[in-house]
Amino acid sequence: MNLNQVTVPSHDLEIAIPFYEKLGLNLIVKALPHYARFECPDGESTFSLHQVDQINPNNDIWVYFEVDQLDQKVAELINLGIQFDEMPEDKSWLWREARLKDPDGNQLILYYAGENRKNPPWRVMGMSNE
């Protein structure tokens, strides 16, 4: 099984689309006002937005995008006017993360984990298809 796509709600795709393009995603479907889909610049995954009338105030969506040069990417995004809630920081789970919200309040985490993404020191052994 391979994760193909994640879809998050958006109140206004006209605002959300340029935000995600600034992050570096490539717009491949623009079916306004209801839907937009992006290619991730690395890998085969896609990311999409679907229009909703109202955003749930208890939104518990967290989307992680891995970036090899995290600190550099965050600096570039800040120069483009993107605001971060947390600057890059090394976490106890061995990932380096920066946190921000999209225009609809969806929690985004830009991170770098490298080998620790799938193989942390505490990985459950014998639970792989390899």
Backbone as a printed PyTorch tensor [residue, N CA C, xyz], in Angstrom:
tensor([[[  0.8420,  -1.1690,   0.0000],
         [  0.0000,   0.0000,   0.0000],
         [  0.8940,   1.2410,   0.0000]],

        [[  0.4840,   2.2470,  -0.7520],
         [  1.2220,   3.4920,  -0.8440],
         [  0.2540,   4.6510,  -0.6350]],

        [[  0.6270,   5.5980,   0.2100],
         [ -0.2110,   6.7720,   0.4050],
         [ -0.1450,   7.6240,  -0.8510]],

        [[ -1.2830,   7.8330,  -1.4540],
         [ -1.3690,   8.5690,  -2.7070],
         [ -1.6010,  10.0530,  -2.4820]],

        [[ -2.5910,  10.3680,  -1.6560],
         [ -3.0290,  11.7540,  -1.5690],
         [ -3.6200,  12.0500,  -0.1990]],

        [[ -3.4390,  13.2780,   0.2260],
         [ -4.0940,  13.8040,   1.4180],
         [ -4.9220,  14.9980,   0.9540]],

        [[ -6.1510,  15.1010,   1.4460],
         [ -7.0300,  16.2170,   1.1080],
         [ -7.4200,  16.9340,   2.3870]],

        [[ -7.3270,  18.2690,   2.3690],
         [ -7.6990,  19.0610,   3.5360],
         [ -8.7690,  20.0710,   3.1410]],

        [[ -9.5630,  20.5080,   4.1160],
         [-10.6180,  21.4740,   3.8210],
         [-10.0660,  22.8850,   3.6530]],

        [[-10.7600,  23.6550,   2.8280],
         [-10.4200,  25.0620,   2.6280],
         [-11.7000,  25.8530,   2.4300]],

        [[-11.7620,  26.9880,   3.0630],
         [-12.9180,  27.8670,   2.9000],
         [-12.8340,  28.6380,   1.5840]],

        [[-11.6280,  29.0030,   1.1640],
         [-11.4480,  29.8120,  -0.0350],
         [-10.2060,  29.3470,  -0.7890]],

        [[-10.4170,  28.5830,  -1.8390],
         [ -9.2940,  28.0460,  -2.6100],
         [ -8.5110,  29.1280,  -3.3330]],

        [[ -9.1410,  30.2430,  -3.6440],
         [ -8.4340,  31.3500,  -4.3040],
         [ -7.3270,  31.9040,  -3.4020]],

        [[ -7.5060,  31.8040,  -2.0920],
         [ -6.4780,  32.2260,  -1.1300],
         [ -5.5050,  31.0790,  -0.8630]],

        [[ -6.0230,  29.8670,  -0.7290],
         [ -5.2040,  28.7150,  -0.3620],
         [ -4.2470,  28.2820,  -1.4730]],

        [[ -4.6720,  28.3400,  -2.7190],
         [ -3.8190,  27.8700,  -3.8210],
         [ -2.4880,  28.6180,  -3.8710]],

        [[ -2.4730,  29.9680,  -3.8780],
         [ -1.1710,  30.6580,  -3.9080],
         [ -0.3010,  30.3460,  -2.6900]],

        [[ -0.9250,  30.1240,  -1.5290],
         [ -0.1610,  29.7630,  -0.3330],
         [  0.6050,  28.4660,  -0.5690]],

        [[ -0.0830,  27.4420,  -1.0670],
         [  0.5740,  26.1540,  -1.2700],
         [  1.5750,  26.2000,  -2.4290]],

        [[  1.3310,  27.0530,  -3.4140],
         [  2.3220,  27.2310,  -4.4730],
         [  3.5870,  27.8720,  -3.8990]],

        [[  3.4440,  28.8220,  -2.9710],
         [  4.6150,  29.4110,  -2.3190],
         [  5.4040,  28.3600,  -1.5530]],

        [[  4.7010,  27.3960,  -0.9590],
         [  5.3940,  26.3200,  -0.2430],
         [  6.2140,  25.4450,  -1.1870]],

        [[  5.8650,  25.4610,  -2.4720],
         [  6.6180,  24.6860,  -3.4520],
         [  5.8340,  23.5670,  -4.1080]],

        [[  4.5390,  23.4630,  -3.8130],
         [  3.7240,  22.4370,  -4.4590],
         [  3.3260,  22.9080,  -5.8550]],

        [[  3.1750,  21.9580,  -6.7850],
         [  2.8600,  22.2700,  -8.1770],
         [  1.3860,  21.9990,  -8.4530]],

        [[  0.6290,  23.0360,  -8.7890],
         [ -0.8010,  22.9020,  -9.0700],
         [ -1.0090,  22.0910, -10.3410]],

        [[ -1.8190,  21.0240, -10.2510],
         [ -2.0970,  20.1860, -11.4240],
         [ -3.5840,  20.1100, -11.7580]],

        [[ -4.4630,  20.4160, -10.8060],
         [ -5.9040,  20.4450, -11.0620],
         [ -6.4600,  21.6840, -10.3870]],

        [[ -7.1920,  22.4840, -11.1520],
         [ -7.8170,  23.6990, -10.6100],
         [ -9.2740,  23.6830, -11.0300]],

        [[-10.1210,  23.1220, -10.1790],
         [-11.5520,  22.9980, -10.4440],
         [-12.2950,  23.8950,  -9.4600]],

        [[-12.1140,  25.1950,  -9.6350],
         [-12.7040,  26.1700,  -8.7060],
         [-14.2090,  26.2310,  -8.8650]],

        [[-14.9060,  26.4860,  -7.7880],
         [-14.4080,  26.8660,  -6.4710],
         [-14.2510,  25.6820,  -5.5200]],

        [[-14.4150,  24.4540,  -6.0290],
         [-14.5650,  23.3010,  -5.1390],
         [-13.3170,  22.4650,  -4.8720]],

        [[-12.3260,  22.4990,  -5.7750],
         [-11.2500,  21.5130,  -5.6410],
         [ -9.9750,  22.0040,  -6.3240]],

        [[ -8.8410,  21.6390,  -5.7250],
         [ -7.5290,  21.8630,  -6.3420],
         [ -6.6080,  20.7310,  -5.8970]],

        [[ -5.7220,  20.3120,  -6.8070],
         [ -4.7710,  19.2500,  -6.4590],
         [ -3.3690,  19.6780,  -6.8890]],

        [[ -2.4010,  19.2810,  -6.0680],
         [ -1.0090,  19.6310,  -6.2940],
         [ -0.1550,  18.3720,  -6.3360]],

        [[  0.9410,  18.4440,  -7.0820],
         [  1.9870,  17.4280,  -6.9950],
         [  3.0030,  17.9060,  -5.9760]],

        [[  3.5060,  16.9770,  -5.1960],
         [  4.6270,  17.3000,  -4.3270],
         [  5.8740,  17.3200,  -5.2040]],

        [[  6.8270,  18.2180,  -4.9350],
         [  7.9990,  18.3140,  -5.7960],
         [  8.9030,  17.0870,  -5.7450]],

        [[  8.8070,  16.2930,  -4.6960],
         [  9.5870,  15.0620,  -4.5820],
         [  8.6320,  13.9030,  -4.3700]],

        [[  8.9440,  12.7580,  -4.9090],
         [  8.1030,  11.5810,  -4.7150],
         [  6.8980,  11.6000,  -5.6240]],

        [[  5.9520,  10.7510,  -5.3280],
         [  4.7660,  10.5780,  -6.1650],
         [  3.4800,  11.0410,  -5.4940]],

        [[  3.5370,  11.5510,  -4.2810],
         [  2.3230,  11.9320,  -3.5570],
         [  1.7020,  13.1960,  -4.1170]],

        [[  0.3930,  13.2890,  -3.9400],
         [ -0.3190,  14.5140,  -4.2710],
         [ -1.0230,  15.0270,  -3.0190]],

        [[ -1.3990,  16.2850,  -3.0720],
         [ -2.0380,  16.9720,  -1.9550],
         [ -3.1730,  17.7800,  -2.5460]],

        [[ -4.3410,  17.7360,  -1.9110],
         [ -5.4580,  18.4730,  -2.4880],
         [ -6.2410,  19.2450,  -1.4370]],

        [[ -7.0200,  20.1880,  -1.9440],
         [ -7.9030,  21.0310,  -1.1400],
         [ -9.3180,  20.8230,  -1.6330]],

        [[-10.2530,  20.7470,  -0.6940],
         [-11.6530,  20.7230,  -1.1090],
         [-12.3730,  21.8460,  -0.3690]],

        [[-13.2330,  22.5220,  -1.0910],
         [-13.9380,  23.6840,  -0.5590],
         [-15.0120,  23.2380,   0.4150]],

        [[-15.0500,  23.9170,   1.5530],
         [-16.0950,  23.7120,   2.5570],
         [-16.6840,  25.0740,   2.9030]],

        [[-17.9220,  25.0710,   3.3470],
         [-18.5730,  26.3320,   3.7160],
         [-18.0160,  26.8980,   5.0160]],

        [[-17.6280,  25.9980,   5.9080],
         [-17.1550,  26.4300,   7.2160],
         [-16.0510,  25.4940,   7.6880]],

        [[-15.0060,  26.0760,   8.2550],
         [-13.9040,  25.2910,   8.8050],
         [-14.2350,  24.9360,  10.2450]],

        [[-14.0430,  23.6850,  10.6040],
         [-14.2640,  23.2330,  11.9760],
         [-13.2620,  23.9420,  12.8980]],

        [[-13.7310,  24.6550,  13.9090],
         [-12.7930,  25.3610,  14.7970],
         [-11.8900,  24.4130,  15.5960]],

        [[-12.2690,  23.1530,  15.7200],
         [-11.4430,  22.1600,  16.4260],
         [-10.6600,  21.3130,  15.4310]],

        [[-10.2350,  21.9390,  14.3550],
         [ -9.5250,  21.2600,  13.2830],
         [ -8.2980,  20.5290,  13.8360]],

        [[ -8.2860,  19.2250,  13.6730],
         [ -7.1750,  18.4120,  14.1770],
         [ -6.3380,  17.8280,  13.0450]],

        [[ -6.3530,  18.4830,  11.8870],
         [ -5.5700,  18.0020,  10.7600],
         [ -4.1420,  18.5050,  10.8980]],

        [[ -3.1950,  17.5710,  10.7960],
         [ -1.7740,  17.8980,  10.7850],
         [ -1.1850,  17.2440,   9.5370]],

        [[ -0.5190,  18.0320,   8.7150],
         [  0.0940,  17.5140,   7.4980],
         [  1.5980,  17.7820,   7.5720]],

        [[  2.3810,  16.7350,   7.3460],
         [  3.8350,  16.8230,   7.3960],
         [  4.3930,  16.7820,   5.9790]],

        [[  5.2690,  17.7450,   5.6720],
         [  5.9930,  17.7630,   4.4060],
         [  7.4830,  17.6870,   4.7380]],

        [[  8.1620,  16.6440,   4.2380],
         [  9.5970,  16.5200,   4.5160],
         [ 10.3880,  17.3570,   3.5170]],

        [[ 11.3730,  18.0770,   4.0520],
         [ 12.2260,  18.9800,   3.2750],
         [ 13.6770,  18.6850,   3.6520]],

        [[ 14.5090,  18.3880,   2.6600],
         [ 15.9080,  18.0610,   2.9460],
         [ 16.6620,  19.2150,   3.5970]],

        [[ 16.5380,  20.3960,   3.0750],
         [ 17.2430,  21.5750,   3.5880],
         [ 16.2380,  22.4480,   4.3450]],

        [[ 15.7780,  21.9570,   5.4820],
         [ 14.6840,  22.5900,   6.2140],
         [ 14.9550,  24.0470,   6.5570]],

        [[ 16.0640,  24.3410,   7.1880],
         [ 16.3360,  25.7120,   7.6170],
         [ 16.3820,  26.6730,   6.4310]],

        [[ 16.9860,  26.2430,   5.3500],
         [ 17.0610,  27.0660,   4.1440],
         [ 15.6680,  27.3080,   3.5710]],

        [[ 14.8430,  26.2520,   3.5090],
         [ 13.4840,  26.3800,   2.9740],
         [ 12.6560,  27.3300,   3.8360]],

        [[ 12.7650,  27.2180,   5.1590],
         [ 12.0200,  28.1140,   6.0510],
         [ 12.4440,  29.5570,   5.8050]],

        [[ 13.7350,  29.8110,   5.6700],
         [ 14.2210,  31.1740,   5.4010],
         [ 13.6590,  31.6960,   4.0790]],

        [[ 13.6280,  30.8470,   3.0460],
         [ 13.0600,  31.2460,   1.7500],
         [ 11.5870,  31.5950,   1.8880]],

        [[ 10.8450,  30.7810,   2.6210],
         [  9.4060,  31.0190,   2.7870],
         [  9.1400,  32.2890,   3.5870]],

        [[  9.9390,  32.5420,   4.5910],
         [  9.7910,  33.7850,   5.3650],
         [  9.9920,  34.9840,   4.4450]],

        [[ 10.9760,  34.8980,   3.5480],
         [ 11.2090,  35.9740,   2.5860],
         [ 10.0400,  36.1620,   1.6230]],

        [[  9.2390,  35.1100,   1.4270],
         [  8.0460,  35.1920,   0.5850],
         [  6.8070,  35.6410,   1.3670]],

        [[  6.9830,  35.9150,   2.6640],
         [  5.8720,  36.3960,   3.4780],
         [  5.1260,  35.3340,   4.2500]],

        [[  5.6040,  34.0980,   4.2370],
         [  4.9670,  33.0210,   4.9950],
         [  5.3570,  33.1750,   6.4650]],

        [[  4.3610,  33.0870,   7.3480],
         [  4.6180,  33.2200,   8.7840],
         [  4.6250,  31.8500,   9.4440]],

        [[  5.5790,  31.6480,  10.3440],
         [  5.7210,  30.3900,  11.0610],
         [  5.3330,  30.5780,  12.5260]],

        [[  4.6880,  29.5560,  13.0910],
         [  4.3660,  29.5420,  14.5160],
         [  5.5590,  29.0530,  15.3300]],

        [[  6.3330,  28.1410,  14.7610],
         [  7.5410,  27.6150,  15.4030],
         [  8.6370,  27.5240,  14.3530]],

        [[  9.7820,  28.0590,  14.6790],
         [ 10.9350,  27.9950,  13.7900],
         [ 11.5680,  26.6020,  13.8910]],

        [[ 12.4570,  26.2540,  12.9500],
         [ 13.0650,  24.9130,  12.9930],
         [ 13.7000,  24.6110,  14.3450]],

        [[ 13.3630,  23.4190,  14.8370],
         [ 13.8330,  22.9990,  16.1550],
         [ 14.0170,  21.4910,  16.1470]],

        [[ 15.0860,  21.0220,  16.7810],
         [ 15.2990,  19.5870,  16.9300],
         [ 14.3500,  19.0510,  17.9940]],

        [[ 13.6190,  17.9900,  17.6490],
         [ 12.6370,  17.3950,  18.5540],
         [ 13.1910,  16.1190,  19.1880]],

        [[ 12.6060,  15.7160,  20.2830],
         [ 13.0760,  14.5230,  20.9980],
         [ 12.8770,  13.2470,  20.1800]],

        [[ 11.9980,  13.2700,  19.1940],
         [ 11.7660,  12.0950,  18.3510],
         [ 12.7060,  12.0860,  17.1440]],

        [[ 13.7620,  12.9060,  17.2040],
         [ 14.8660,  12.9210,  16.2490],
         [ 14.4940,  13.4990,  14.8920]],

        [[ 13.4750,  14.3420,  14.8580],
         [ 13.1240,  15.0830,  13.6660],
         [ 13.4080,  16.5530,  13.9350]],

        [[ 13.7250,  17.3040,  12.9080],
         [ 13.8340,  18.7580,  12.9970],
         [ 12.5740,  19.3020,  12.3420]],

        [[ 11.8190,  20.1510,  13.0650],
         [ 10.5150,  20.6020,  12.5930],
         [ 10.3520,  22.1080,  12.6820]],

        [[  9.5520,  22.6390,  11.7580],
         [  9.0590,  24.0150,  11.8040],
         [  7.5510,  23.9240,  11.5860]],

        [[  6.7900,  24.7380,  12.3010],
         [  5.3310,  24.6360,  12.2370],
         [  4.7050,  25.9510,  11.7840]],

        [[  3.6400,  25.8080,  11.0120],
         [  2.8810,  26.9420,  10.5090],
         [  1.4590,  26.4840,  10.2220]],

        [[  0.5960,  27.4330,   9.9770],
         [ -0.7850,  27.1120,   9.6130],
         [ -1.0570,  27.6710,   8.2270]],

        [[ -1.8890,  26.9470,   7.4770],
         [ -2.2910,  27.4650,   6.1790],
         [ -3.3910,  28.5060,   6.3860]],

        [[ -3.8720,  29.1680,   5.3360],
         [ -4.8760,  30.2110,   5.5190],
         [ -6.1750,  29.7420,   6.1880]],

        [[ -6.4310,  28.4250,   6.1780],
         [ -7.6380,  27.8830,   6.8010],
         [ -7.4020,  27.3260,   8.1940]],

        [[ -6.1930,  27.4620,   8.7100],
         [ -5.8940,  26.9910,  10.0570],
         [ -5.4410,  25.5510,  10.1350]],

        [[ -5.2490,  24.8820,   8.9960],
         [ -4.7250,  23.5160,   9.0050],
         [ -3.2690,  23.5580,   9.4560]],

        [[ -2.9030,  22.6810,  10.3830],
         [ -1.5450,  22.6350,  10.9250],
         [ -0.6110,  21.9710,   9.9230]],

        [[  0.4290,  22.6830,   9.5330],
         [  1.4430,  22.1380,   8.6390],
         [  2.7510,  22.0480,   9.3900]],

        [[  3.4740,  20.9730,   9.1510],
         [  4.7850,  20.8020,   9.7440],
         [  5.7550,  20.5240,   8.6040]],

        [[  6.7180,  21.4090,   8.4400],
         [  7.8270,  21.1470,   7.5370],
         [  8.9050,  20.5230,   8.4050]],

        [[  9.4920,  19.4330,   7.9510],
         [ 10.4210,  18.7280,   8.8150],
         [ 11.5020,  18.0460,   8.0020]],

        [[ 12.5350,  17.6420,   8.7060],
         [ 13.5500,  16.7560,   8.1490],
         [ 13.8050,  15.6580,   9.1710]],

        [[ 13.6830,  14.4170,   8.7190],
         [ 13.9200,  13.2840,   9.6140],
         [ 14.9740,  12.3330,   9.0730]],

        [[ 15.2030,  12.3610,   7.7720],
         [ 16.1760,  11.4450,   7.1870],
         [ 15.8350,   9.9990,   7.5010]],

        [[ 16.8330,   9.2370,   7.8740],
         [ 16.6690,   7.8170,   8.1850],
         [ 15.7150,   7.5940,   9.3700]],

        [[ 15.6270,   8.5620,  10.2630],
         [ 14.7720,   8.4050,  11.4490],
         [ 13.2760,   8.4700,  11.1430]],

        [[ 12.9150,   8.8900,   9.9220],
         [ 11.4920,   8.9480,   9.5790],
         [ 10.8660,   7.5610,   9.6510]],

        [[ 11.5300,   6.5860,   9.0650],
         [ 10.9810,   5.2310,   9.0740],
         [ 11.7530,   4.2730,   9.9570]],

        [[ 12.9320,   4.6740,  10.3670],
         [ 13.7810,   3.7730,  11.1470],
         [ 14.3440,   4.4510,  12.3900]],

        [[ 13.4740,   4.9290,  13.2830],
         [ 13.9980,   5.5090,  14.5230],
         [ 14.5930,   4.4010,  15.3900]],

        [[ 15.4350,   4.7530,  16.3470],
         [ 16.0410,   3.7340,  17.2160],
         [ 15.0020,   2.8650,  17.9390]],

        [[ 13.8070,   3.3440,  18.1260],
         [ 12.7630,   2.6000,  18.8570],
         [ 11.7800,   1.8910,  17.9080]],

        [[ 12.1330,   1.7600,  16.6250],
         [ 11.2640,   1.0840,  15.6770],
         [ 10.9480,  -0.3240,  16.1500]],

        [[  9.7130,  -0.7570,  15.9810],
         [  9.2890,  -2.1130,  16.3210],
         [  9.9320,  -3.0620,  15.3100]],

        [[ 10.6960,  -3.9960,  15.7850],
         [ 11.4200,  -4.9170,  14.9000],
         [ 10.4740,  -5.9850,  14.3500]],

        [[ 10.7630,  -6.4240,  13.1390],
         [  9.9750,  -7.4830,  12.5220],
         [  8.6530,  -7.0160,  11.9740]],

        [[  8.4470,  -5.6930,  11.8460],
         [  7.1620,  -5.1690,  11.3820],
         [  7.3230,  -4.5120,  10.0090]],

        [[  8.1070,  -5.1180,   9.1390],
         [  8.3560,  -4.5340,   7.8300],
         [  8.1170,  -5.5730,   6.7580]],

        [[  7.8170,  -5.0880,   5.5510],
         [  7.6610,  -5.9880,   4.4120],
         [  8.9870,  -6.2190,   3.7190]],

        [[ 10.0710,  -5.6840,   4.2600],
         [ 11.3840,  -5.8020,   3.6050],
         [ 11.9600,  -7.1780,   3.8000]]])
